[in-house]
Amino acid sequence: MADESKRGDKKVFCFDREDLKAIRKKQQSNIAENTEEELGKAAAQAILKNL
């Protein structure tokens, strides 16, 4: 996936365009899942308050 090299004491990663697209897509899906989970929790709390 990423090419790793060292420059001094730092690691340097080189990603190609397709890798970056895949990473970005995964991050966006994680955000969507987290948001969905938070909305579910908020809805459950609202329902419980109204009982």
N, C-alpha and C positions, 0 to 999 in steps of 0.2 A: 504494500500500500504506500507507505511513505519511505522515501530514501533518507537514511539517517547518516549524518556525518558529524565530526567534531571540529569545532573552531576554538582553539584554546581550551578553556574549561567548560564551554557551553555546548550543548547538543543542538544541532540544527536539523530541522525536519523540512523536507521539500515534498509538497503534495502536488499532484497534477490536477487539472481542472475537474475531471470526473470524480476524484477522491473528495474534493471540496464540495461538489454538488451532493454527493452521498452523505457526507458529514452534516451538511446544512439540512438536508431532508430529514435525517434522523433526529437532529436537534428540534426541528419544528414539530415532528410527530411526538416527541417526548413532551414538549410544551403543551401540545393539544391534549395529550393524555392527562397531564397534571391539571390542566384547567378543567377538564371534564370531571376529574376526581374531586376537585375543590367545589365545583358547582353541585355535585352530588351530595357532598357533605353539608353544604349550605342549605340545600333543599331539605335534607333530612332534619337539620336543626330547626328550620322554619316550620316544618310539619309538626315536630314534637312540641314546639312552643304553642302552636295553635290547638293542641289537643286538650 
